[in-house]
Amino acid sequence: MFSWIVAVPLSMLISQPLAKAVGQVMFNVNLFYQYNYSAVLIWLVAVVVISTLASIVPARRATLVSVRDSLAYA
């Protein structure tokens, strides 16, 4: 979530000047730029789903370890 919160405002600030610069360098024209807010929401959903799926396996394994075994590592 933190990476999404940081990336969204940065992308809003950097995207338009970057699009203009790339358009001038590559094609010698100003590229039309429009920020896609639905893509931002889709990316939020993707981040939440992937992070949830990535944490399920370690959490599941942690429930299988006994308290005695877990305290032995401390």
N, C-alpha and C positions, 0 to 999 in steps of 0.2 A: 504494500500500500504506500509506503514511504517513497519508493522509487517512482510510483505513478504520480504522487502529489508533487514531487520535485520536477518530473519530466514534463508534465502538462504545461505549466506556466513558461518553462524554458522553451518548449517547442512553439508556443504562441509568439514568443519574442523573436526567436531565431529563424523560424521557417520562411517568413516573407522576404527578409533581406537575403537569405541564402538562395531562395528561388530566383530572385532577381539577378544575383551574382552568377549563378549557374547558367541562367538563360543568356546573359551577356557573354560569358566565356565560351559556352558551347555553341550557341546558335546566333549570337549577336542580336537578340531581341529580348524584350521584357516578357517573361512568362506570366501568364494569368495565374494568380494564386487565390485559393479559397480554403479556409480552415474547415475541416470536416469534424463537427462536434459529435456526430454519431460514432465515428471511429474512435473518439476518445472514450466514449461509454463502452464500446465493444472491447477496447483494450483493458478497461477497468475490470470487466467481467472475466476476460482471459487471465489477468493477473490473479484475481481472487480464486478462480477455479484451479489454475496451475499450482498456486501456493498451497491450497487446501489439499490437493491430490498429493503433492510432494511431502506434506506433513503427516499424512495418514499412516504410511508404512512405519516410520520411526515411532509414532505414538502407539501404534498397535504392538510393536516389539517391546516397547517400554512397559506395557501392561502385562507382558508375559514374564518379566523379571521379578523375582520375589524381593521382598523388602530386605531380607538377610543378604542376598547376593548384591543388591544395589548398595547397601551400607558397607560391604566388603571393599568396594572401590574407593571409598572416602578416606 
